[in-house]
Amino acid sequence: MPMKPVLQQIIKKHFDSTGELNPAVISLLEDLEQTLIEQESDQTLQTVLDSMPFGITLIDQQKRILYANQSALDLMGYHTLDEISGHLCHDTLCPAAAGQCPILDLKQTVDRSDRVLITKDKQRVPILKSVTPIVYRDEEVLLEAFIDISEQKRMEEDRAKAFEVRGELAQNTNKIIKHLAGFSKASQIYSALPEQVLSNFGFSRVQYFTFNKVANNLRMTQSAGQAASIPAAQRAILPAGIGAAGKAAAAKTTTFADQEDLVLEQHPQMLAPNTRTQVAIPIMNGDELLGVLDLQDSRPDAINQDKLMFLETLTIQTGILVAALIRRAELEERFD
């Protein structure tokens, strides 16, 4: 019976990319082939095909649906074969127009090809499909086997979107670094950094703290965004180890705020109202702490791993720029 090698090919194509069948599939295939040997009735064929863990349809030369197994019916949203039996495939399950059947009209080969399946409610489901000519009831028909790849497609779209977002983040980071590189003094970099980060990365509030090594504290040098207008005489001083910025200074590592850090009454001049996310990133010159970049937002998910990676890259590059300006100032002072 010509069905057996076809089943074996379909299972190999769809369930093992190496071409080798795992033991569970081998056992399933052997049971099915033994059943076909013992009983070659239509009822046996339907039982065999309904047991397949992927969709199978049989289409005749007039493009009518002869059969669909239970997996195919489930995927298309039908309850019984009677709902689609005898219907034209391009009116029921395939998006191809009349006279444009990829196999019968256009003579294409469909072997593990990305296709679309039309459901009962006219939804489009991405599938991986193979089509093989077989003889069924003394008539040459098309055996179509397919699996739902909606999840794979969603993952591909997510990866493409993430790649696009990373590209934008990289572009914004380079834009900021190029802008900062145009300054001749470290103080100018500190003053420009918050506004640059705010406009290119999008936060509620961004502030820069300069570290005082002798006093072991941070002084807010510049802020941008919500609640950013603080007179110079009132600029907050934060001891190292207090708040997210102070903890980042003490540990010299990126620090996310905990619930205690986000209590507005404790840091009224440092924390924007409704802040739900705060991360502080130290800016270093080698092992020496220069200051801390503090980022705040009302969204709890404002900072993901990709954004954090580029922000940390930005702080590293900022530290390099500042270190270079410090060395140049020292050399100028020495030779004046």
PyMOL commands that set and color helices and strands:
alter all, ss='L'
color gray80, all
select helices_A, chain A and resi 3-15+23-38+42-50+70-76+81-83+89-92+150-180+186-201+232-234+243-251+264-266+305-335
alter helices_A, ss='H'
color red, helices_A
select strands_A, chain A and resi 55-59+65-68+113-118+124-136+139-148+205-212+217-225+237-239+255-256+277-285+288-297
alter strands_A, ss='S'
color yellow, strands_A
deselect
rebuild
show_as cartoon
